[in-house]
């Protein structure tokens, strides 16, 4: 993918791993992270759909999740994604009240590239922060209901925006 390709940023919990099984397409998985067992609900078709979005939009998929590199080990293989770059979420930088810690890191990562961000936990303060941050180009936040997870409507919205 080109260095200046638009980015498609992926959160895990609430987006690819909803809080409840909203459809039989989601399969249950278990994994152990730092000696704690985690329950996952994942749709194995998401990988192919995200790769199709990536190809159709000439974009690059990137993890933007607190899972960090573990997303490449525990999530990607279960839904059919190859290893992806990861927005590094190191430290807890100072930021305005109400701004998600991931938002600061994403703003530093995108480097003037347009992006779509699938997330379930961003609000008005995050949008304002991104709009005002130097080095952040055009973007679209696609809010995903944490109870249901990513669906075709979210992917269609992202493709329409990336294709304009």
Beta strands, then each sheet from edge to edge (+ up, - down):
strand 1: 7-10
strand 2: 26-33
strand 3: 36-43
strand 4: 60-63
strand 5: 85-86
strand 6: 115-119
strand 7: 139-143
sheet 1: 5+ 4+ 1+ 6+ 7+
sheet 2: 2+ 3-
end
